Amino acid sequence: MSDLVTKELMESVLAIAEQAGEAIKVVYDQADPVTVHTKSDDSPVTAADHAAHHVIVDKLTALTPDIPVFSEESENVSYAERKTWPRYWLVDPLDGTKEFINGTGEFTVNIALIE
């Protein structure tokens, strides 16, 4: 484990993931049916994806302003730029969007620090 990853950082990131999960649950509990849009790669995206994305990106940026955040819902960042990053947060704010849409409850919030 990197010297950058402390118990305090891990606890903060866990809290961020829980807050993103709460944002997802608000949409999950209220929307029936869930409004679905299609991204340019033909994958589905919902308001819950965007809500969790904003929670995670805003809070990770405040927590570690020197570490870029690369989220599935972010604008495309070229590989030429990303390969210069010594570390970055890799985020899928709502992994399992199709399951979310189908109401199975089988979805997660994914946050990883890549070095």
Biopython code that builds the backbone (N, CA, C, O; Angstrom):
import numpy as np
from Bio.PDB.StructureBuilder import StructureBuilder

atoms = [
    (1, "MET", "N", (0.842, -1.178, 0.000)),
    (1, "MET", "CA", (0.000, 0.000, 0.000)),
    (1, "MET", "C", (0.885, 1.237, 0.000)),
    (1, "MET", "O", (1.907, 1.284, 0.684)),
    (2, "SER", "N", (0.496, 2.201, -0.746)),
    (2, "SER", "CA", (1.231, 3.457, -0.869)),
    (2, "SER", "C", (1.216, 4.231, 0.444)),
    (2, "SER", "O", (0.303, 4.087, 1.257)),
    (3, "ASP", "N", (2.250, 5.060, 0.636)),
    (3, "ASP", "CA", (2.278, 5.953, 1.792)),
    (3, "ASP", "C", (1.126, 6.954, 1.738)),
    (3, "ASP", "O", (0.716, 7.496, 2.764)),
    (4, "LEU", "N", (0.608, 7.192, 0.532)),
    (4, "LEU", "CA", (-0.500, 8.128, 0.363)),
    (4, "LEU", "C", (-1.781, 7.597, 1.009)),
    (4, "LEU", "O", (-2.611, 8.372, 1.483)),
    (5, "VAL", "N", (-1.935, 6.277, 1.023)),
    (5, "VAL", "CA", (-3.170, 5.675, 1.508)),
    (5, "VAL", "C", (-3.071, 5.457, 3.019)),
    (5, "VAL", "O", (-2.413, 4.528, 3.486)),
    (6, "THR", "N", (-3.723, 6.313, 3.752)),
    (6, "THR", "CA", (-3.755, 6.224, 5.204)),
    (6, "THR", "C", (-5.120, 5.711, 5.651)),
    (6, "THR", "O", (-6.066, 5.666, 4.864)),
    (7, "LYS", "N", (-5.208, 5.335, 6.890)),
    (7, "LYS", "CA", (-6.492, 4.910, 7.443)),
    (7, "LYS", "C", (-7.516, 6.035, 7.320)),
    (7, "LYS", "O", (-8.681, 5.795, 7.003)),
    (8, "GLU", "N", (-7.069, 7.264, 7.572)),
    (8, "GLU", "CA", (-7.976, 8.406, 7.493)),
    (8, "GLU", "C", (-8.493, 8.608, 6.069)),
    (8, "GLU", "O", (-9.670, 8.904, 5.862)),
    (9, "LEU", "N", (-7.593, 8.442, 5.083)),
    (9, "LEU", "CA", (-8.016, 8.579, 3.690)),
    (9, "LEU", "C", (-9.024, 7.488, 3.344)),
    (9, "LEU", "O", (-10.050, 7.764, 2.722)),
    (10, "MET", "N", (-8.737, 6.263, 3.740)),
    (10, "MET", "CA", (-9.658, 5.160, 3.447)),
    (10, "MET", "C", (-11.026, 5.401, 4.085)),
    (10, "MET", "O", (-12.055, 5.141, 3.462)),
    (11, "GLU", "N", (-11.041, 5.894, 5.314)),
    (11, "GLU", "CA", (-12.314, 6.180, 5.978)),
    (11, "GLU", "C", (-13.066, 7.302, 5.265)),
    (11, "GLU", "O", (-14.289, 7.250, 5.140)),
    (12, "SER", "N", (-12.342, 8.307, 4.803)),
    (12, "SER", "CA", (-12.973, 9.412, 4.075)),
    (12, "SER", "C", (-13.566, 8.938, 2.758)),
    (12, "SER", "O", (-14.673, 9.333, 2.394)),
    (13, "VAL", "N", (-12.834, 8.093, 2.044)),
    (13, "VAL", "CA", (-13.322, 7.581, 0.763)),
    (13, "VAL", "C", (-14.525, 6.667, 0.981)),
    (13, "VAL", "O", (-15.475, 6.697, 0.200)),
    (14, "LEU", "N", (-14.490, 5.864, 2.025)),
    (14, "LEU", "CA", (-15.643, 5.025, 2.349)),
    (14, "LEU", "C", (-16.874, 5.891, 2.629)),
    (14, "LEU", "O", (-17.975, 5.568, 2.184)),
    (15, "ALA", "N", (-16.690, 6.974, 3.355)),
    (15, "ALA", "CA", (-17.804, 7.889, 3.634)),
    (15, "ALA", "C", (-18.341, 8.509, 2.342)),
    (15, "ALA", "O", (-19.549, 8.684, 2.187)),
    (16, "ILE", "N", (-17.441, 8.836, 1.424)),
    (16, "ILE", "CA", (-17.861, 9.387, 0.126)),
    (16, "ILE", "C", (-18.678, 8.351, -0.639)),
    (16, "ILE", "O", (-19.714, 8.683, -1.215)),
    (17, "ALA", "N", (-18.224, 7.103, -0.651)),
    (17, "ALA", "CA", (-18.960, 6.033, -1.335)),
    (17, "ALA", "C", (-20.345, 5.858, -0.715)),
    (17, "ALA", "O", (-21.326, 5.654, -1.430)),
    (18, "GLU", "N", (-20.425, 5.937, 0.603)),
    (18, "GLU", "CA", (-21.722, 5.811, 1.275)),
    (18, "GLU", "C", (-22.643, 6.976, 0.910)),
    (18, "GLU", "O", (-23.841, 6.778, 0.707)),
    (19, "GLN", "N", (-22.096, 8.181, 0.825)),
    (19, "GLN", "CA", (-22.906, 9.342, 0.434)),
    (19, "GLN", "C", (-23.396, 9.194, -1.002)),
    (19, "GLN", "O", (-24.533, 9.551, -1.312)),
    (20, "ALA", "N", (-22.545, 8.671, -1.876)),
    (20, "ALA", "CA", (-22.964, 8.420, -3.259)),
    (20, "ALA", "C", (-24.070, 7.373, -3.283)),
    (20, "ALA", "O", (-25.038, 7.501, -4.033)),
    (21, "GLY", "N", (-23.925, 6.341, -2.465)),
    (21, "GLY", "CA", (-24.962, 5.316, -2.367)),
    (21, "GLY", "C", (-26.289, 5.888, -1.896)),
    (21, "GLY", "O", (-27.349, 5.484, -2.373)),
    (22, "GLU", "N", (-26.230, 6.827, -0.959)),
    (22, "GLU", "CA", (-27.452, 7.486, -0.492)),
    (22, "GLU", "C", (-28.101, 8.294, -1.617)),
    (22, "GLU", "O", (-29.326, 8.311, -1.742)),
    (23, "ALA", "N", (-27.288, 8.959, -2.430)),
    (23, "ALA", "CA", (-27.820, 9.720, -3.570)),
    (23, "ALA", "C", (-28.478, 8.778, -4.578)),
    (23, "ALA", "O", (-29.517, 9.103, -5.153)),
    (24, "ILE", "N", (-27.875, 7.624, -4.785)),
    (24, "ILE", "CA", (-28.447, 6.618, -5.690)),
    (24, "ILE", "C", (-29.777, 6.122, -5.133)),
    (24, "ILE", "O", (-30.756, 5.998, -5.869)),
    (25, "LYS", "N", (-29.810, 5.842, -3.851)),
    (25, "LYS", "CA", (-31.019, 5.300, -3.222)),
    (25, "LYS", "C", (-32.198, 6.265, -3.324)),
    (25, "LYS", "O", (-33.341, 5.832, -3.467)),
    (26, "VAL", "N", (-31.930, 7.553, -3.252)),
    (26, "VAL", "CA", (-33.011, 8.540, -3.405)),
    (26, "VAL", "C", (-33.694, 8.343, -4.756)),
    (26, "VAL", "O", (-34.922, 8.313, -4.833)),
    (27, "VAL", "N", (-32.907, 8.210, -5.813)),
    (27, "VAL", "CA", (-33.474, 8.014, -7.155)),
    (27, "VAL", "C", (-34.140, 6.647, -7.241)),
    (27, "VAL", "O", (-35.238, 6.521, -7.783)),
    (28, "TYR", "N", (-33.481, 5.630, -6.710)),
    (28, "TYR", "CA", (-33.995, 4.255, -6.757)),
    (28, "TYR", "C", (-35.366, 4.162, -6.081)),
    (28, "TYR", "O", (-36.266, 3.488, -6.581)),
    (29, "ASP", "N", (-35.514, 4.834, -4.958)),
    (29, "ASP", "CA", (-36.767, 4.758, -4.200)),
    (29, "ASP", "C", (-37.884, 5.616, -4.783)),
    (29, "ASP", "O", (-39.060, 5.338, -4.545)),
    (30, "GLN", "N", (-37.537, 6.655, -5.542)),
    (30, "GLN", "CA", (-38.549, 7.586, -6.040)),
    (30, "GLN", "C", (-38.967, 7.338, -7.480)),
    (30, "GLN", "O", (-40.121, 7.574, -7.836)),
    (31, "ALA", "N", (-38.065, 6.875, -8.294)),
    (31, "ALA", "CA", (-38.332, 6.817, -9.735)),
    (31, "ALA", "C", (-38.907, 5.457, -10.121)),
    (31, "ALA", "O", (-38.250, 4.427, -9.967)),
    (32, "ASP", "N", (-40.125, 5.469, -10.616)),
    (32, "ASP", "CA", (-40.723, 4.231, -11.112)),
    (32, "ASP", "C", (-41.618, 4.581, -12.282)),
    (32, "ASP", "O", (-42.707, 5.106, -12.048)),
    (33, "PRO", "N", (-41.252, 4.336, -13.484)),
    (33, "PRO", "CA", (-39.977, 3.719, -13.866)),
    (33, "PRO", "C", (-38.840, 4.744, -13.889)),
    (33, "PRO", "O", (-39.065, 5.954, -13.922)),
    (34, "VAL", "N", (-37.634, 4.229, -13.870)),
    (34, "VAL", "CA", (-36.437, 5.065, -13.929)),
    (34, "VAL", "C", (-36.307, 5.635, -15.335)),
    (34, "VAL", "O", (-36.451, 4.908, -16.318)),
    (35, "THR", "N", (-36.035, 6.937, -15.433)),
    (35, "THR", "CA", (-35.795, 7.557, -16.735)),
    (35, "THR", "C", (-34.391, 7.184, -17.189)),
    (35, "THR", "O", (-33.417, 7.368, -16.459)),
    (36, "VAL", "N", (-34.305, 6.661, -18.401)),
    (36, "VAL", "CA", (-33.029, 6.173, -18.930)),
    (36, "VAL", "C", (-32.657, 6.966, -20.171)),
    (36, "VAL", "O", (-33.481, 7.176, -21.062)),
    (37, "HIS", "N", (-31.412, 7.399, -20.216)),
    (37, "HIS", "CA", (-30.851, 8.032, -21.404)),
    (37, "HIS", "C", (-29.760, 7.115, -21.929)),
    (37, "HIS", "O", (-29.285, 6.231, -21.217)),
    (38, "THR", "N", (-29.367, 7.328, -23.170)),
    (38, "THR", "CA", (-28.330, 6.501, -23.776)),
    (38, "THR", "C", (-27.107, 7.355, -24.059)),
    (38, "THR", "O", (-27.201, 8.416, -24.676)),
    (39, "LYS", "N", (-25.947, 6.873, -23.594)),
    (39, "LYS", "CA", (-24.685, 7.576, -23.838)),
    (39, "LYS", "C", (-24.206, 7.284, -25.260)),
    (39, "LYS", "O", (-24.774, 6.441, -25.954)),
    (40, "SER", "N", (-23.175, 7.976, -25.678)),
    (40, "SER", "CA", (-22.663, 7.833, -27.044)),
    (40, "SER", "C", (-22.180, 6.417, -27.339)),
    (40, "SER", "O", (-22.125, 6.014, -28.502)),
    (41, "ASP", "N", (-21.827, 5.657, -26.304)),
    (41, "ASP", "CA", (-21.388, 4.274, -26.519)),
    (41, "ASP", "C", (-22.554, 3.288, -26.423)),
    (41, "ASP", "O", (-22.344, 2.078, -26.329)),
    (42, "ASP", "N", (-23.774, 3.807, -26.449)),
    (42, "ASP", "CA", (-25.017, 3.033, -26.379)),
    (42, "ASP", "C", (-25.281, 2.393, -25.021)),
    (42, "ASP", "O", (-26.159, 1.537, -24.913)),
    (43, "SER", "N", (-24.553, 2.780, -23.994)),
    (43, "SER", "CA", (-24.829, 2.254, -22.661)),
    (43, "SER", "C", (-25.824, 3.179, -21.957)),
    (43, "SER", "O", (-25.875, 4.376, -22.239)),
    (44, "PRO", "N", (-26.610, 2.618, -21.042)),
    (44, "PRO", "CA", (-27.619, 3.430, -20.360)),
    (44, "PRO", "C", (-27.008, 4.296, -19.264)),
    (44, "PRO", "O", (-25.969, 3.964, -18.694)),
    (45, "VAL", "N", (-27.675, 5.411, -18.985)),
    (45, "VAL", "CA", (-27.285, 6.296, -17.890)),
    (45, "VAL", "C", (-28.567, 6.877, -17.289)),
    (45, "VAL", "O", (-29.535, 7.153, -17.998)),
    (46, "THR", "N", (-28.548, 7.053, -15.973)),
    (46, "THR", "CA", (-29.733, 7.561, -15.271)),
    (46, "THR", "C", (-29.357, 8.760, -14.402)),
    (46, "THR", "O", (-28.184, 9.106, -14.264)),
    (47, "ALA", "N", (-30.370, 9.377, -13.829)),
    (47, "ALA", "CA", (-30.124, 10.477, -12.894)),
    (47, "ALA", "C", (-29.303, 10.003, -11.703)),
    (47, "ALA", "O", (-28.536, 10.780, -11.133)),
    (48, "ALA", "N", (-29.451, 8.748, -11.322)),
    (48, "ALA", "CA", (-28.677, 8.208, -10.197)),
    (48, "ALA", "C", (-27.189, 8.157, -10.528)),
    (48, "ALA", "O", (-26.354, 8.453, -9.673)),
    (49, "ASP", "N", (-26.849, 7.782, -11.767)),
    (49, "ASP", "CA", (-25.444, 7.793, -12.201)),
    (49, "ASP", "C", (-24.863, 9.193, -12.026)),
    (49, "ASP", "O", (-23.774, 9.368, -11.478)),
    (50, "HIS", "N", (-25.612, 10.181, -12.502)),
    (50, "HIS", "CA", (-25.125, 11.567, -12.443)),
    (50, "HIS", "C", (-25.061, 12.088, -11.008)),
    (50, "HIS", "O", (-24.116, 12.789, -10.647)),
    (51, "ALA", "N", (-26.052, 11.755, -10.195)),
    (51, "ALA", "CA", (-26.052, 12.218, -8.803)),
    (51, "ALA", "C", (-24.853, 11.654, -8.050)),
    (51, "ALA", "O", (-24.159, 12.385, -7.345)),
    (52, "ALA", "N", (-24.611, 10.358, -8.199)),
    (52, "ALA", "CA", (-23.473, 9.730, -7.519)),
    (52, "ALA", "C", (-22.156, 10.286, -8.050)),
    (52, "ALA", "O", (-21.222, 10.520, -7.283)),
    (53, "HIS", "N", (-22.085, 10.495, -9.359)),
    (53, "HIS", "CA", (-20.881, 11.065, -9.972)),
    (53, "HIS", "C", (-20.542, 12.403, -9.326)),
    (53, "HIS", "O", (-19.394, 12.635, -8.946)),
    (54, "HIS", "N", (-21.522, 13.278, -9.199)),
    (54, "HIS", "CA", (-21.256, 14.612, -8.645)),
    (54, "HIS", "C", (-20.826, 14.541, -7.181)),
    (54, "HIS", "O", (-19.919, 15.262, -6.767)),
    (55, "VAL", "N", (-21.462, 13.691, -6.408)),
    (55, "VAL", "CA", (-21.056, 13.528, -5.006)),
    (55, "VAL", "C", (-19.596, 13.095, -4.943)),
    (55, "VAL", "O", (-18.795, 13.693, -4.225)),
    (56, "ILE", "N", (-19.259, 12.062, -5.692)),
    (56, "ILE", "CA", (-17.913, 11.490, -5.621)),
    (56, "ILE", "C", (-16.866, 12.465, -6.141)),
    (56, "ILE", "O", (-15.863, 12.711, -5.470)),
    (57, "VAL", "N", (-17.084, 13.016, -7.313)),
    (57, "VAL", "CA", (-16.084, 13.908, -7.914)),
    (57, "VAL", "C", (-15.877, 15.148, -7.048)),
    (57, "VAL", "O", (-14.738, 15.545, -6.798)),
    (58, "ASP", "N", (-16.949, 15.752, -6.596)),
    (58, "ASP", "CA", (-16.818, 16.956, -5.769)),
    (58, "ASP", "C", (-16.061, 16.665, -4.479)),
    (58, "ASP", "O", (-15.176, 17.428, -4.093)),
    (59, "LYS", "N", (-16.398, 15.579, -3.821)),
    (59, "LYS", "CA", (-15.788, 15.280, -2.527)),
    (59, "LYS", "C", (-14.358, 14.755, -2.664)),
    (59, "LYS", "O", (-13.506, 15.092, -1.843)),
    (60, "LEU", "N", (-14.075, 13.933, -3.686)),
    (60, "LEU", "CA", (-12.689, 13.486, -3.889)),
    (60, "LEU", "C", (-11.790, 14.658, -4.262)),
    (60, "LEU", "O", (-10.646, 14.738, -3.813)),
    (61, "THR", "N", (-12.310, 15.563, -5.081)),
    (61, "THR", "CA", (-11.529, 16.734, -5.477)),
    (61, "THR", "C", (-11.224, 17.605, -4.265)),
    (61, "THR", "O", (-10.122, 18.141, -4.153)),
    (62, "ALA", "N", (-12.177, 17.751, -3.367)),
    (62, "ALA", "CA", (-11.935, 18.524, -2.144)),
    (62, "ALA", "C", (-10.965, 17.801, -1.213)),
    (62, "ALA", "O", (-10.127, 18.432, -0.569)),
    (63, "LEU", "N", (-11.082, 16.480, -1.148)),
    (63, "LEU", "CA", (-10.240, 15.682, -0.253)),
    (63, "LEU", "C", (-8.798, 15.607, -0.735)),
    (63, "LEU", "O", (-7.864, 15.723, 0.058)),
    (64, "THR", "N", (-8.621, 15.412, -2.045)),
    (64, "THR", "CA", (-7.278, 15.245, -2.624)),
    (64, "THR", "C", (-7.178, 16.082, -3.898)),
    (64, "THR", "O", (-7.214, 15.534, -4.999)),
    (65, "PRO", "N", (-7.053, 17.397, -3.761)),
    (65, "PRO", "CA", (-7.094, 18.276, -4.935)),
    (65, "PRO", "C", (-5.966, 18.035, -5.936)),
    (65, "PRO", "O", (-6.082, 18.445, -7.090)),
    (66, "ASP", "N", (-4.896, 17.390, -5.530)),
    (66, "ASP", "CA", (-3.772, 17.143, -6.431)),
    (66, "ASP", "C", (-3.901, 15.825, -7.194)),
    (66, "ASP", "O", (-3.034, 15.499, -8.005)),
    (67, "ILE", "N", (-4.964, 15.067, -6.950)),
    (67, "ILE", "CA", (-5.154, 13.783, -7.634)),
    (67, "ILE", "C", (-6.358, 13.901, -8.563)),
    (67, "ILE", "O", (-7.466, 14.168, -8.097)),
    (68, "PRO", "N", (-6.161, 13.706, -9.875)),
    (68, "PRO", "CA", (-7.288, 13.788, -10.809)),
    (68, "PRO", "C", (-8.319, 12.687, -10.541)),
    (68, "PRO", "O", (-7.992, 11.626, -10.008)),
    (69, "VAL", "N", (-9.555, 12.961, -10.916)),
    (69, "VAL", "CA", (-10.636, 11.985, -10.809)),
    (69, "VAL", "C", (-11.095, 11.649, -12.220)),
    (69, "VAL", "O", (-11.469, 12.533, -12.992)),
    (70, "PHE", "N", (-11.062, 10.365, -12.547)),
    (70, "PHE", "CA", (-11.507, 9.888, -13.857)),
    (70, "PHE", "C", (-12.737, 9.016, -13.626)),
    (70, "PHE", "O", (-12.631, 7.900, -13.117)),
    (71, "SER", "N", (-13.894, 9.529, -14.000)),
    (71, "SER", "CA", (-15.162, 8.857, -13.762)),
    (71, "SER", "C", (-15.790, 8.427, -15.078)),
    (71, "SER", "O", (-15.616, 9.069, -16.114)),
    (72, "GLU", "N", (-16.518, 7.332, -15.009)),
    (72, "GLU", "CA", (-17.227, 6.856, -16.198)),
    (72, "GLU", "C", (-18.165, 7.923, -16.749)),
    (72, "GLU", "O", (-18.437, 7.950, -17.950)),
    (73, "GLU", "N", (-18.655, 8.790, -15.893)),
    (73, "GLU", "CA", (-19.591, 9.824, -16.331)),
    (73, "GLU", "C", (-18.913, 11.159, -16.619)),
    (73, "GLU", "O", (-19.594, 12.146, -16.897)),
    (74, "SER", "N", (-17.589, 11.207, -16.559)),
    (74, "SER", "CA", (-16.854, 12.445, -16.842)),
    (74, "SER", "C", (-16.731, 12.665, -18.339)),
    (74, "SER", "O", (-16.965, 11.770, -19.150)),
    (75, "GLU", "N", (-16.358, 13.888, -18.670)),
    (75, "GLU", "CA", (-16.000, 14.168, -20.054)),
    (75, "GLU", "C", (-14.809, 13.283, -20.412)),
    (75, "GLU", "O", (-14.022, 12.910, -19.542)),
    (76, "ASN", "N", (-14.683, 12.956, -21.669)),
    (76, "ASN", "CA", (-13.584, 12.105, -22.110)),
    (76, "ASN", "C", (-12.251, 12.822, -21.913)),
    (76, "ASN", "O", (-12.065, 13.949, -22.371)),
    (77, "VAL", "N", (-11.337, 12.158, -21.232)),
    (77, "VAL", "CA", (-9.981, 12.663, -21.050)),
    (77, "VAL", "C", (-9.078, 11.774, -21.888)),
    (77, "VAL", "O", (-9.100, 10.551, -21.743)),
    (78, "SER", "N", (-8.299, 12.368, -22.748)),
    (78, "SER", "CA", (-7.483, 11.585, -23.676)),
    (78, "SER", "C", (-6.467, 10.726, -22.932)),
    (78, "SER", "O", (-6.020, 11.067, -21.837)),
    (79, "TYR", "N", (-6.119, 9.617, -23.548)),
    (79, "TYR", "CA", (-5.093, 8.752, -22.975)),
    (79, "TYR", "C", (-3.768, 9.499, -22.887)),
    (79, "TYR", "O", (-3.007, 9.300, -21.940)),
    (80, "ALA", "N", (-3.490, 10.350, -23.857)),
    (80, "ALA", "CA", (-2.242, 11.130, -23.837)),
    (80, "ALA", "C", (-2.137, 11.935, -22.541)),
    (80, "ALA", "O", (-1.054, 12.049, -21.967)),
    (81, "GLU", "N", (-3.247, 12.487, -22.086)),
    (81, "GLU", "CA", (-3.232, 13.222, -20.816)),
    (81, "GLU", "C", (-3.191, 12.267, -19.628)),
    (81, "GLU", "O", (-2.393, 12.451, -18.709)),
    (82, "ARG", "N", (-4.045, 11.251, -19.644)),
    (82, "ARG", "CA", (-4.134, 10.327, -18.498)),
    (82, "ARG", "C", (-2.823, 9.610, -18.228)),
    (82, "ARG", "O", (-2.493, 9.352, -17.071)),
    (83, "LYS", "N", (-2.072, 9.284, -19.265)),
    (83, "LYS", "CA", (-0.839, 8.517, -19.044)),
    (83, "LYS", "C", (0.240, 9.335, -18.334)),
    (83, "LYS", "O", (1.244, 8.782, -17.885)),
    (84, "THR", "N", (0.037, 10.638, -18.232)),
    (84, "THR", "CA", (0.996, 11.469, -17.500)),
    (84, "THR", "C", (0.663, 11.539, -16.009)),
    (84, "THR", "O", (1.464, 12.043, -15.221)),
    (85, "TRP", "N", (-0.500, 11.042, -15.618)),
    (85, "TRP", "CA", (-0.901, 11.090, -14.220)),
    (85, "TRP", "C", (-0.155, 10.022, -13.426)),
    (85, "TRP", "O", (-0.244, 8.845, -13.778)),
    (86, "PRO", "N", (0.575, 10.380, -12.374)),
    (86, "PRO", "CA", (1.248, 9.366, -11.567)),
    (86, "PRO", "C", (0.248, 8.551, -10.735)),
    (86, "PRO", "O", (0.522, 7.408, -10.369)),
    (87, "ARG", "N", (-0.884, 9.138, -10.447)),
    (87, "ARG", "CA", (-1.966, 8.450, -9.739)),
    (87, "ARG", "C", (-3.261, 9.190, -10.053)),
    (87, "ARG", "O", (-3.259, 10.374, -10.389)),
    (88, "TYR", "N", (-4.362, 8.460, -9.935)),
    (88, "TYR", "CA", (-5.665, 9.085, -10.160)),
    (88, "TYR", "C", (-6.746, 8.228, -9.521)),
    (88, "TYR", "O", (-6.558, 7.039, -9.266)),
    (89, "TRP", "N", (-7.864, 8.855, -9.273)),
    (89, "TRP", "CA", (-9.041, 8.143, -8.798)),
    (89, "TRP", "C", (-9.798, 7.624, -10.020)),
    (89, "TRP", "O", (-10.095, 8.385, -10.940)),
    (90, "LEU", "N", (-10.104, 6.345, -10.026)),
    (90, "LEU", "CA", (-10.910, 5.732, -11.078)),
    (90, "LEU", "C", (-12.272, 5.412, -10.462)),
    (90, "LEU", "O", (-12.360, 4.695, -9.465)),
    (91, "VAL", "N", (-13.325, 5.949, -11.064)),
    (91, "VAL", "CA", (-14.649, 5.897, -10.450)),
    (91, "VAL", "C", (-15.682, 5.365, -11.436)),
    (91, "VAL", "O", (-15.750, 5.804, -12.584)),
    (92, "ASP", "N", (-16.479, 4.419, -10.973)),
    (92, "ASP", "CA", (-17.730, 4.077, -11.642)),
    (92, "ASP", "C", (-18.813, 4.374, -10.610)),
    (92, "ASP", "O", (-19.049, 3.569, -9.710)),
    (93, "PRO", "N", (-19.469, 5.520, -10.734)),
    (93, "PRO", "CA", (-20.380, 5.963, -9.683)),
    (93, "PRO", "C", (-21.584, 5.048, -9.471)),
    (93, "PRO", "O", (-22.142, 4.992, -8.375)),
    (94, "LEU", "N", (-21.977, 4.339, -10.512)),
    (94, "LEU", "CA", (-23.071, 3.372, -10.392)),
    (94, "LEU", "C", (-22.749, 2.209, -11.318)),
    (94, "LEU", "O", (-23.132, 2.206, -12.488)),
    (95, "ASP", "N", (-22.048, 1.230, -10.786)),
    (95, "ASP", "CA", (-21.713, 0.041, -11.563)),
    (95, "ASP", "C", (-22.896, -0.908, -11.468)),
    (95, "ASP", "O", (-23.281, -1.337, -10.380)),
    (96, "GLY", "N", (-23.461, -1.226, -12.608)),
    (96, "GLY", "CA", (-24.663, -2.049, -12.636)),
    (96, "GLY", "C", (-25.893, -1.225, -12.969)),
    (96, "GLY", "O", (-26.969, -1.441, -12.412)),
    (97, "THR", "N", (-25.723, -0.276, -13.887)),
    (97, "THR", "CA", (-26.849, 0.591, -14.248)),
    (97, "THR", "C", (-28.027, -0.221, -14.780)),
    (97, "THR", "O", (-29.177, 0.089, -14.467)),
    (98, "LYS", "N", (-27.762, -1.251, -15.574)),
    (98, "LYS", "CA", (-28.869, -2.058, -16.113)),
    (98, "LYS", "C", (-29.644, -2.738, -14.985)),
    (98, "LYS", "O", (-30.872, -2.818, -15.028)),
    (99, "GLU", "N", (-28.923, -3.225, -13.980)),
    (99, "GLU", "CA", (-29.584, -3.851, -12.839)),
    (99, "GLU", "C", (-30.369, -2.810, -12.034)),
    (99, "GLU", "O", (-31.458, -3.086, -11.532)),
    (100, "PHE", "N", (-29.796, -1.617, -11.922)),
    (100, "PHE", "CA", (-30.491, -0.507, -11.259)),
    (100, "PHE", "C", (-31.804, -0.227, -11.980)),
    (100, "PHE", "O", (-32.854, -0.103, -11.350)),
    (101, "ILE", "N", (-31.738, -0.130, -13.293)),
    (101, "ILE", "CA", (-32.930, 0.156, -14.106)),
    (101, "ILE", "C", (-33.983, -0.935, -13.916)),
    (101, "ILE", "O", (-35.178, -0.650, -13.837)),
    (102, "ASN", "N", (-33.526, -2.186, -13.844)),
    (102, "ASN", "CA", (-34.443, -3.319, -13.699)),
    (102, "ASN", "C", (-34.920, -3.523, -12.261)),
    (102, "ASN", "O", (-35.750, -4.392, -11.998)),
    (103, "GLY", "N", (-34.394, -2.721, -11.331)),
    (103, "GLY", "CA", (-34.854, -2.785, -9.951)),
    (103, "GLY", "C", (-34.409, -4.009, -9.178)),
    (103, "GLY", "O", (-35.080, -4.419, -8.230)),
    (104, "THR", "N", (-33.279, -4.606, -9.568)),
    (104, "THR", "CA", (-32.819, -5.826, -8.890)),
    (104, "THR", "C", (-32.082, -5.554, -7.583)),
    (104, "THR", "O", (-31.954, -6.448, -6.746)),
    (105, "GLY", "N", (-31.598, -4.328, -7.402)),
    (105, "GLY", "CA", (-30.795, -4.019, -6.218)),
    (105, "GLY", "C", (-29.354, -4.473, -6.335)),
    (105, "GLY", "O", (-28.592, -4.358, -5.374)),
    (106, "GLU", "N", (-28.967, -4.982, -7.483)),
    (106, "GLU", "CA", (-27.614, -5.509, -7.710)),
    (106, "GLU", "C", (-26.748, -4.464, -8.408)),
    (106, "GLU", "O", (-26.517, -4.547, -9.614)),
    (107, "PHE", "N", (-26.275, -3.490, -7.653)),
    (107, "PHE", "CA", (-25.401, -2.457, -8.209)),
    (107, "PHE", "C", (-24.490, -1.966, -7.103)),
    (107, "PHE", "O", (-24.768, -2.166, -5.921)),
    (108, "THR", "N", (-23.386, -1.314, -7.497)),
    (108, "THR", "CA", (-22.385, -0.874, -6.527)),
    (108, "THR", "C", (-21.855, 0.508, -6.885)),
    (108, "THR", "O", (-22.083, 1.020, -7.981)),
    (109, "VAL", "N", (-21.146, 1.093, -5.935)),
    (109, "VAL", "CA", (-20.357, 2.302, -6.146)),
    (109, "VAL", "C", (-18.905, 1.856, -6.123)),
    (109, "VAL", "O", (-18.471, 1.222, -5.161)),
    (110, "ASN", "N", (-18.142, 2.177, -7.170)),
    (110, "ASN", "CA", (-16.737, 1.765, -7.247)),
    (110, "ASN", "C", (-15.816, 2.978, -7.267)),
    (110, "ASN", "O", (-15.958, 3.874, -8.099)),
    (111, "ILE", "N", (-14.869, 2.988, -6.334)),
    (111, "ILE", "CA", (-13.852, 4.040, -6.260)),
    (111, "ILE", "C", (-12.516, 3.353, -6.030)),
    (111, "ILE", "O", (-12.364, 2.587, -5.079)),
    (112, "ALA", "N", (-11.542, 3.627, -6.904)),
    (112, "ALA", "CA", (-10.209, 3.030, -6.758)),
    (112, "ALA", "C", (-9.148, 4.102, -6.949)),
    (112, "ALA", "O", (-9.294, 4.997, -7.781)),
    (113, "LEU", "N", (-8.086, 4.002, -6.174)),
    (113, "LEU", "CA", (-6.926, 4.868, -6.361)),
    (113, "LEU", "C", (-5.909, 4.077, -7.163)),
    (113, "LEU", "O", (-5.406, 3.051, -6.705)),
    (114, "ILE", "N", (-5.609, 4.558, -8.361)),
    (114, "ILE", "CA", (-4.689, 3.881, -9.272)),
    (114, "ILE", "C", (-3.340, 4.578, -9.202)),
    (114, "ILE", "O", (-3.248, 5.797, -9.352)),
    (115, "GLU", "N", (-2.294, 3.792, -8.971)),
    (115, "GLU", "CA", (-0.936, 4.347, -8.947)),
    (115, "GLU", "C", (-0.083, 3.605, -9.953)),
    (115, "GLU", "O", (1.101, 3.908, -10.101)),
]
sb = StructureBuilder()
sb.init_structure("model")
sb.init_model(0)
sb.init_chain("A")
sb.init_seg("    ")
for serial, (resi, resn, name, xyz) in enumerate(atoms, 1):
    if name == "N":
        sb.init_residue(resn, " ", resi, " ")
    sb.init_atom(name, np.array(xyz, "f"), 0.0, 1.0, " ", f" {name:<3s}", serial, name[0])
structure = sb.get_structure()
